[in-house]
Amino acid sequence: MTAAERKEQRLRKFFRSHPGCLVALSGGVDSSYLALVAFQELGDQMLAVTGVSPSVPEAMKDLTRDFTGTLQIPHRFIPTGELRIRQYRKNEGDRCYWCKRDLMIRLRALALKRGFRYLIEGTQGSDIGDHRPGMRALKELKVMSPLLDLGFTKPEIRSLARRHGIAHYDLPESACLASRVLEGTPVTRQKLAAIEEGEAFLKKVGFKQVRLRHHGNLARIEVGPREVPRMLDGRLRARVAARMRRLGFAFAALDLEGYKRGGGNVRIKLEHQ
């Protein structure tokens, strides 16, 4: 038995000892795997819930709907309200805290209404180390993170998700759209819409790992490091530039380092050099 399989055994034991779980499902592979195992162990004594927000792409909502529908996992969407929170809109370094806090308070209220005792979310061991203010909200609200507590890593979760038939086991990591807005500049619905449409276009023309970082009138584009040379093709580059202009950007720039985790934390990095 592999280390990942032993961790899964402990995860299943965790759920069997915690009947009545509401699982926060973002649609990413971590929370999807968590929701599936919870469902396999608890059946209708669990509910997966996804927050609906302007910072969540429609494509992710569709993926989540397909995933839960195909595997018959109890699921519902609920609206979130982070754009009504002044501290979130200001985007001064603790945006994720206010977003996570708003979502978890709403999920906690739903759990109480539906008679669920535990609120569960999908942070795992490979997430630790990046700038994650949202973790503070999880601790304050006593949200349980069994994947983190049991030491799961991203490669282990992808392997197990594939074994269990989760179609998007290899889905590239993707934080919310607001993470693309340069820290210190306000988050607005208009910016989120431009980012969503821009990233959808980049994926449509064949890029797998993409980020469109919003720097005012400049779009900083990150693609997978191995995909960078393809962006240098003249005809493709012209198509991308034209689409960015239609989205309201005066300039479009390619980040020559390619996609990197935490690439939106530019101001944090500069201030600590």
N, C-alpha and C positions, 0 to 999 in steps of 0.2 A: 504493500500500500504506500502510495506517495505521500509526501508532506501535505500536499493540497487536499488529497482525499481524507486524510486524518482531520484536517481543519474543517472540511465539510461535515464530517461525522459530528464534530463538536457543535457546528452551527445548527445541524438538525436537532441535536439534543437541546440546544438553547431554545429553539422555537417550541419544542414539545413541552418545555418547562415554562413557557411564556404564552399560553393561549390567549387570544384576544389582542392581535397586533395590527396596528395601522402602519403601513410601510410607505414612506415617502419615495415615490417613483419618478425620477427625472426622465427616464428613458435611456440613460446611458447603460453600459454593460454592467457596472457594479450594482446599481439599484435594481436592474432587471434580474440579475442572478439572485439577489437577495429576495426579491418578491417571489420568484419562482420557487425557491426552496421553502419560503414561508408558506406558500400555497400548498406545496406537496406535503408539508407536515401538518398544516392546520386547516386546510380546506376553507370553509366559510367562516372560520374563526379568525380570518385575516382580511384586510382590505388594502389594496394599493391605491394611493391617491397622488395625482399629479397637479401641480399648480399651473394655472393658465395665466400667462403674463406676456406683455409686449417684448420682454427680453428672451422669450422662448420661441424659437423658429417654428413655423407651421409644420415643417418637415419632421421635427422631433415629436410634435403632437401626433402626427399621422403614424409615425413609427411606434409610438407607445400604444396607440389604439390598436394597431395591427398585432403587436406582440401580446397584449393582454387578451385580445379577442381570440387569437389563434390558440392560445394555451388555456383559455377560459378562466383566467385569473380575475377574481372580483376586483373591479376598478372603477374609479370615477375621477373626473376633473373638477377642480374648484378654482374660482378666481382668486387672484392675489391682489395686494394693494400697495406694493412698494413704491410706485410712482407718486403716490399721495404723501409719501414721507419725505420731509424736507432734507433730512440728513442723507437719505439715499440719493436724491436728485443732485445734491451738491457734489457727491463723488469725491470726497476728501480723504479717501484711504480706508474708511470703515463702511463703505457701501455694502459689502457682502454681509456684514453683521446685521444691518438693518433689514436687508432682503431676507436673510435666513430667519431672523427673529419674526418677521411678519408672517412668513410661510408656516413656521412651526407653531406659532400661536393659533393660526387658523386650523392647522391639522390637529392640534391638541383639542380645540373646541369641537371639531368634528368627531374625534375619538371619544370624547366624553358623551356626546349626543348619541353616538351609535353603540356605546357600551364597550368600547375597546380599552383595555387597561394600559397598553404599552405603545409608545411612539418610537418607531425604528427608522433609521436612515442608513445610507450606503457608503459613508466614508471608509476607505480602506488604507492599509499601511503605506502604499506608494504615494498617497496624497500628502503625507506629513513632510514638512520641510519647506513647501511653498508658502507664499503669503496668503493665509486663509483666516481672515477675521470672522468668518461665519462659524468657525469652531467655537468661539466664545459664546455665541447664541445657543449652540447645542448643549454646552455645559450648563449654562444658566437655566435652560428649560428642561434639563434632565432627559434629553433625547438619547436613546440607546444606539450605539454604533457597533454592532457585533462583528462586522468584517474587520474593523480596526482592532477591536479588543482581542480577536482571535488571530491577528497577525497575517491576514490575507494580503497578497500582493496583486498588482494588476495582471501580470502574466498568469498567475494561478487562477484568477477569476476568469480570464479569457479562455483558458484551457477547459475549465469546468463548465463554463457557459456553452462552449462548443459541444462538449460531450452531452449536455442536456438539451441540445437542439435549439438554442437561442440564436436566431438567424443573424443578429447583429453583434455577435461575439467579438468581431474584429473592428467594430465601429471606432473611428478615431476619437480621441478625447475631445470634448467640446464644452467649455464653460459657457455661461449665459452670454447673450449678446452684449449686455452692459459691460462685460469685462473688456470689450474692444474699445470702449470710450476712454480716452486719455485721462488718467487720474488728475483731478483738480479742475476738470471741465465738466459742466452739467450734463447729466443724462436726460435725454428727452425722447419722446415717442418718435419724433422725426429722425433722430440719429439712429435709433434702434431699427427703424424700418429700412433706412438706407443700408445699414450693415447687413441686415437679413437678405435684402434683395441682391446686394453685391456678392455676398458669399454664395448664395444660390446660383448666381451666374457663373462664378468661378468653378463650382462643382459641375455645372452643366457642361462646361467646355473641357471637363476631364480632370480637374485637380481634385485629389482625394482629401488632403489635409490642408485646410485653408483658414486664415484669419484675415479679416479686414479691420485694421486698427484705425479708428476715427481720430484724426488730428486736425480738427477744424475743417479747413478747406483742402486738406491733404489726406488721401487714403493711402495708408501704409499696408501693403499686401504681403502676407506671409504665406508661403506654400511649403510643402514638405521639402526638406533639403535636397532630396533626389529629384524633385520636380522643378527646381529653380532653373536649370538650363532650358527647359521647355518654354518657360515664360519669356525667354530672350528671342524667341521666334518673332520676326518683324510683324507678320500679319496678325498673329495672336495678340501681340503686345498692343497693336493699334485697336483691336476689338475691345480689349480690356480697358484701355484708356478712354475710349469713346463711351463705354458703359458707365465708367466712374463719373465722367462729366455729366451724363444724363441723371445720375443720382445726386448731383449737386456738388461734387468735388472739383475744384479747379485743377488739382494735380493728383497724379497717381504715382506712387513709388514702390518699387520692389525691394523688400528687405533681403539683402544678399546672403544673410545667415540662414534664411529659411525659417520655418516655424520652429518656435522654441517655447516650452512651457513657461508661463509667467511673462510672456513677451509684452503684455500690456502694463506691467509694473515699471514703466520707464522712470518715472519720477522717483520712486522708491530706490531704485538702483543707483541713480545719479547722486541722490542725497547721501548715500552711504559709501561713496567712493572716497 
